[in-house]
């Protein structure tokens, strides 16, 4: 029962994180900064929470700074 509750919490945070990525992508589209919406990113946000969300956008900014 405890494992199921933990799994549902991770899934819920992942779904909320995917919606947050979508909203942030819309807001940052004028600067061409976006993170892909996929299951892997949902799992990262589901497990790490806000720090995972920030990690994804920091990685995108590093990618832009180095390769563009």
N, CA, C and O atoms as a GROMACS GRO file, in nm:
protein
  272
    1UNK      N    1   0.082  -0.120   0.000
    1UNK     CA    2   0.000   0.000   0.000
    1UNK      C    3   0.086   0.126   0.000
    1UNK      O    4   0.056   0.223  -0.069
    2UNK      N    5   0.195   0.122   0.079
    2UNK     CA    6   0.283   0.238   0.086
    2UNK      C    7   0.354   0.260  -0.048
    2UNK      O    8   0.374   0.374  -0.089
    3UNK      N    9   0.393   0.152  -0.114
    3UNK     CA   10   0.461   0.162  -0.242
    3UNK      C   11   0.366   0.219  -0.348
    3UNK      O   12   0.408   0.297  -0.433
    4UNK      N   13   0.240   0.181  -0.344
    4UNK     CA   14   0.142   0.231  -0.438
    4UNK      C   15   0.121   0.381  -0.420
    4UNK      O   16   0.109   0.455  -0.517
    5UNK      N   17   0.116   0.424  -0.295
    5UNK     CA   18   0.100   0.567  -0.266
    5UNK      C   19   0.221   0.645  -0.316
    5UNK      O   20   0.206   0.755  -0.370
    6UNK      N   21   0.340   0.589  -0.299
    6UNK     CA   22   0.461   0.654  -0.348
    6UNK      C   23   0.462   0.662  -0.500
    6UNK      O   24   0.498   0.765  -0.557
    7UNK      N   25   0.422   0.555  -0.567
    7UNK     CA   26   0.415   0.552  -0.712
    7UNK      C   27   0.314   0.653  -0.765
    7UNK      O   28   0.341   0.723  -0.862
    8UNK      N   29   0.198   0.661  -0.702
    8UNK     CA   30   0.098   0.758  -0.744
    8UNK      C   31   0.145   0.902  -0.724
    8UNK      O   32   0.113   0.990  -0.803
    9UNK      N   33   0.222   0.924  -0.617
    9UNK     CA   34   0.278   1.058  -0.595
    9UNK      C   35   0.377   1.096  -0.703
    9UNK      O   36   0.378   1.210  -0.750
   10UNK      N   37   0.462   1.001  -0.743
   10UNK     CA   38   0.559   1.027  -0.850
   10UNK      C   39   0.487   1.054  -0.982
   10UNK      O   40   0.523   1.145  -1.055
   11UNK      N   41   0.385   0.974  -1.011
   11UNK     CA   42   0.310   0.993  -1.136
   11UNK      C   43   0.239   1.129  -1.135
   11UNK      O   44   0.239   1.199  -1.236
   12UNK      N   45   0.178   1.165  -1.024
   12UNK     CA   46   0.108   1.294  -1.015
   12UNK      C   47   0.205   1.410  -1.032
   12UNK      O   48   0.175   1.505  -1.106
   13UNK      N   49   0.321   1.405  -0.965
   13UNK     CA   50   0.420   1.511  -0.982
   13UNK      C   51   0.472   1.515  -1.125
   13UNK      O   52   0.500   1.623  -1.178
   14UNK      N   53   0.485   1.400  -1.188
   14UNK     CA   54   0.530   1.396  -1.327
   14UNK      C   55   0.431   1.461  -1.421
   14UNK      O   56   0.470   1.534  -1.512
   15UNK      N   57   0.304   1.434  -1.401
   15UNK     CA   58   0.200   1.493  -1.487
   15UNK      C   59   0.194   1.645  -1.466
   15UNK      O   60   0.183   1.720  -1.562
   16UNK      N   61   0.202   1.688  -1.343
   16UNK     CA   62   0.204   1.832  -1.314
   16UNK      C   63   0.328   1.895  -1.376
   16UNK      O   64   0.322   2.007  -1.428
   17UNK      N   65   0.440   1.825  -1.369
   17UNK     CA   66   0.564   1.875  -1.428
   17UNK      C   67   0.556   1.888  -1.579
   17UNK      O   68   0.609   1.984  -1.636
   18UNK      N   69   0.489   1.792  -1.644
   18UNK     CA   70   0.472   1.800  -1.790
   18UNK      C   71   0.389   1.923  -1.827
   18UNK      O   72   0.421   1.992  -1.924
   19UNK      N   73   0.284   1.951  -1.751
   19UNK     CA   74   0.204   2.071  -1.777
   19UNK      C   75   0.286   2.198  -1.751
   19UNK      O   76   0.271   2.297  -1.823
   20UNK      N   77   0.373   2.195  -1.650
   20UNK     CA   78   0.459   2.310  -1.622
   20UNK      C   79   0.559   2.331  -1.735
   20UNK      O   80   0.587   2.445  -1.772
   21UNK      N   81   0.615   2.223  -1.790
   21UNK     CA   82   0.706   2.234  -1.904
   21UNK      C   83   0.632   2.295  -2.022
   21UNK      O   84   0.685   2.383  -2.090
   22UNK      N   85   0.511   2.249  -2.048
   22UNK     CA   86   0.432   2.302  -2.160
   22UNK      C   87   0.410   2.452  -2.144
   22UNK      O   88   0.428   2.528  -2.239
   23UNK      N   89   0.371   2.495  -2.025
   23UNK     CA   90   0.346   2.637  -2.000
   23UNK      C   91   0.474   2.718  -2.012
   23UNK      O   92   0.473   2.829  -2.067
   24UNK      N   93   0.584   2.666  -1.961
   24UNK     CA   94   0.711   2.737  -1.970
   24UNK      C   95   0.760   2.743  -2.114
   24UNK      O   96   0.817   2.844  -2.156
   25UNK      N   97   0.739   2.636  -2.191
   25UNK     CA   98   0.777   2.638  -2.332
   25UNK      C   99   0.699   2.747  -2.407
   25UNK      O  100   0.755   2.814  -2.494
   26UNK      N  101   0.573   2.763  -2.374
   26UNK     CA  102   0.494   2.870  -2.438
   26UNK      C  103   0.548   3.007  -2.402
   26UNK      O  104   0.555   3.096  -2.486
   27UNK      N  105   0.587   3.024  -2.276
   27UNK     CA  106   0.636   3.154  -2.230
   27UNK      C  107   0.773   3.186  -2.289
   27UNK      O  108   0.803   3.302  -2.317
   28UNK      N  109   0.858   3.085  -2.306
   28UNK     CA  110   0.994   3.108  -2.354
   28UNK      C  111   1.011   3.084  -2.503
   28UNK      O  112   1.124   3.083  -2.552
   29UNK      N  113   0.903   3.066  -2.576
   29UNK     CA  114   0.914   3.035  -2.718
   29UNK      C  115   0.970   3.152  -2.799
   29UNK      O  116   1.027   3.131  -2.906
   30UNK      N  117   0.954   3.274  -2.750
   30UNK     CA  118   1.009   3.388  -2.823
   30UNK      C  119   1.161   3.387  -2.822
   30UNK      O  120   1.223   3.443  -2.913
   31UNK      N  121   1.223   3.326  -2.722
   31UNK     CA  122   1.369   3.316  -2.714
   31UNK      C  123   1.420   3.180  -2.763
   31UNK      O  124   1.539   3.150  -2.750
   32UNK      N  125   1.332   3.099  -2.818
   32UNK     CA  126   1.365   2.967  -2.872
   32UNK      C  127   1.427   2.875  -2.766
   32UNK      O  128   1.520   2.800  -2.795
   33UNK      N  129   1.375   2.882  -2.645
   33UNK     CA  130   1.416   2.794  -2.537
   33UNK      C  131   1.301   2.699  -2.510
   33UNK      O  132   1.191   2.742  -2.476
   34UNK      N  133   1.326   2.569  -2.526
   34UNK     CA  134   1.219   2.473  -2.500
   34UNK      C  135   1.279   2.339  -2.457
   34UNK      O  136   1.391   2.304  -2.494
   35UNK      N  137   1.203   2.269  -2.379
   35UNK     CA  138   1.236   2.134  -2.334
   35UNK      C  139   1.132   2.040  -2.394
   35UNK      O  140   1.013   2.070  -2.392
   36UNK      N  141   1.176   1.929  -2.446
   36UNK     CA  142   1.084   1.833  -2.504
   36UNK      C  143   0.990   1.775  -2.401
   36UNK      O  144   1.026   1.756  -2.285
   37UNK      N  145   0.869   1.747  -2.445
   37UNK     CA  146   0.769   1.686  -2.356
   37UNK      C  147   0.766   1.537  -2.388
   37UNK      O  148   0.718   1.496  -2.493
   38UNK      N  149   0.817   1.457  -2.294
   38UNK     CA  150   0.816   1.312  -2.311
   38UNK      C  151   0.813   1.243  -2.175
   38UNK      O  152   0.820   1.309  -2.071
   39UNK      N  153   0.804   1.112  -2.177
   39UNK     CA  154   0.791   1.036  -2.053
   39UNK      C  155   0.916   1.044  -1.967
   39UNK      O  156   0.908   1.046  -1.844
   40UNK      N  157   1.032   1.050  -2.030
   40UNK     CA  158   1.158   1.058  -1.955
   40UNK      C  159   1.162   1.186  -1.871
   40UNK      O  160   1.200   1.181  -1.754
   41UNK      N  161   1.125   1.298  -1.930
   41UNK     CA  162   1.122   1.423  -1.854
   41UNK      C  163   1.016   1.419  -1.744
   41UNK      O  164   1.036   1.475  -1.636
   42UNK      N  165   0.905   1.353  -1.771
   42UNK     CA  166   0.802   1.338  -1.668
   42UNK      C  167   0.853   1.257  -1.550
   42UNK      O  168   0.822   1.288  -1.435
   43UNK      N  169   0.930   1.153  -1.578
   43UNK     CA  170   0.986   1.071  -1.470
   43UNK      C  171   1.090   1.150  -1.391
   43UNK      O  172   1.094   1.143  -1.268
   44UNK      N  173   1.174   1.227  -1.461
   44UNK     CA  174   1.275   1.309  -1.393
   44UNK      C  175   1.207   1.408  -1.299
   44UNK      O  176   1.247   1.422  -1.183
   45UNK      N  177   1.104   1.476  -1.348
   45UNK     CA  178   1.034   1.572  -1.263
   45UNK      C  179   0.957   1.501  -1.153
   45UNK      O  180   0.949   1.549  -1.040
   46UNK      N  181   0.899   1.385  -1.184
   46UNK     CA  182   0.824   1.311  -1.084
   46UNK      C  183   0.909   1.268  -0.967
   46UNK      O  184   0.863   1.269  -0.853
   47UNK      N  185   1.033   1.232  -0.994
   47UNK     CA  186   1.122   1.186  -0.887
   47UNK      C  187   1.190   1.303  -0.817
   47UNK      O  188   1.195   1.307  -0.694
   48UNK      N  189   1.243   1.398  -0.896
   48UNK     CA  190   1.321   1.507  -0.837
   48UNK      C  191   1.239   1.630  -0.799
   48UNK      O  192   1.283   1.711  -0.719
   49UNK      N  193   1.121   1.644  -0.856
   49UNK     CA  194   1.036   1.758  -0.824
   49UNK      C  195   1.085   1.886  -0.890
   49UNK      O  196   1.127   1.885  -1.006
   50UNK      N  197   1.080   1.995  -0.818
   50UNK     CA  198   1.117   2.126  -0.871
   50UNK      C  199   1.263   2.129  -0.914
   50UNK      O  200   1.297   2.193  -1.013
   51UNK      N  201   1.350   2.061  -0.840
   51UNK     CA  202   1.491   2.060  -0.879
   51UNK      C  203   1.511   1.990  -1.013
   51UNK      O  204   1.598   2.029  -1.090
   52UNK      N  205   1.432   1.888  -1.044
   52UNK     CA  206   1.440   1.823  -1.174
   52UNK      C  207   1.390   1.914  -1.285
   52UNK      O  208   1.447   1.915  -1.394
   53UNK      N  209   1.287   1.990  -1.258
   53UNK     CA  210   1.234   2.088  -1.353
   53UNK      C  211   1.341   2.192  -1.386
   53UNK      O  212   1.365   2.223  -1.503
   54UNK      N  213   1.404   2.246  -1.283
   54UNK     CA  214   1.509   2.345  -1.304
   54UNK      C  215   1.629   2.284  -1.374
   54UNK      O  216   1.692   2.349  -1.458
   55UNK      N  217   1.663   2.161  -1.341
   55UNK     CA  218   1.775   2.091  -1.404
   55UNK      C  219   1.755   2.081  -1.555
   55UNK      O  220   1.849   2.104  -1.631
   56UNK      N  221   1.636   2.048  -1.599
   56UNK     CA  222   1.609   2.036  -1.742
   56UNK      C  223   1.630   2.169  -1.813
   56UNK      O  224   1.688   2.172  -1.922
   57UNK      N  225   1.583   2.278  -1.754
   57UNK     CA  226   1.599   2.407  -1.819
   57UNK      C  227   1.743   2.458  -1.810
   57UNK      O  228   1.788   2.527  -1.901
   58UNK      N  229   1.815   2.425  -1.705
   58UNK     CA  230   1.957   2.461  -1.697
   58UNK      C  231   2.035   2.387  -1.805
   58UNK      O  232   2.123   2.445  -1.868
   59UNK      N  233   2.003   2.261  -1.827
   59UNK     CA  234   2.071   2.185  -1.932
   59UNK      C  235   2.043   2.244  -2.070
   59UNK      O  236   2.132   2.247  -2.155
   60UNK      N  237   1.922   2.290  -2.093
   60UNK     CA  238   1.890   2.354  -2.221
   60UNK      C  239   1.968   2.483  -2.237
   60UNK      O  240   2.019   2.510  -2.345
   61UNK      N  241   1.978   2.561  -2.132
   61UNK     CA  242   2.054   2.687  -2.141
   61UNK      C  243   2.202   2.660  -2.166
   61UNK      O  244   2.267   2.734  -2.241
   62UNK      N  245   2.257   2.558  -2.103
   62UNK     CA  246   2.397   2.520  -2.128
   62UNK      C  247   2.414   2.477  -2.272
   62UNK      O  248   2.512   2.513  -2.337
   63UNK      N  249   2.319   2.399  -2.324
   63UNK     CA  250   2.324   2.354  -2.462
   63UNK      C  251   2.322   2.473  -2.558
   63UNK      O  252   2.397   2.475  -2.655
   64UNK      N  253   2.238   2.570  -2.531
   64UNK     CA  254   2.231   2.688  -2.616
   64UNK      C  255   2.360   2.768  -2.609
   64UNK      O  256   2.409   2.816  -2.711
   65UNK      N  257   2.417   2.781  -2.489
   65UNK     CA  258   2.538   2.859  -2.474
   65UNK      C  259   2.658   2.794  -2.543
   65UNK      O  260   2.744   2.865  -2.597
   66UNK      N  261   2.665   2.662  -2.543
   66UNK     CA  262   2.780   2.594  -2.601
   66UNK      C  263   2.767   2.573  -2.751
   66UNK      O  264   2.863   2.596  -2.825
   67UNK      N  265   2.650   2.530  -2.797
   67UNK     CA  266   2.638   2.486  -2.934
   67UNK      C  267   2.571   2.584  -3.029
   67UNK      O  268   2.556   2.553  -3.147
   68UNK      N  269   2.532   2.701  -2.983
   68UNK     CA  270   2.468   2.796  -3.075
   68UNK      C  271   2.534   2.929  -3.073
   68UNK      O  272   2.492   3.020  -3.145
   0.00000   0.00000   0.00000
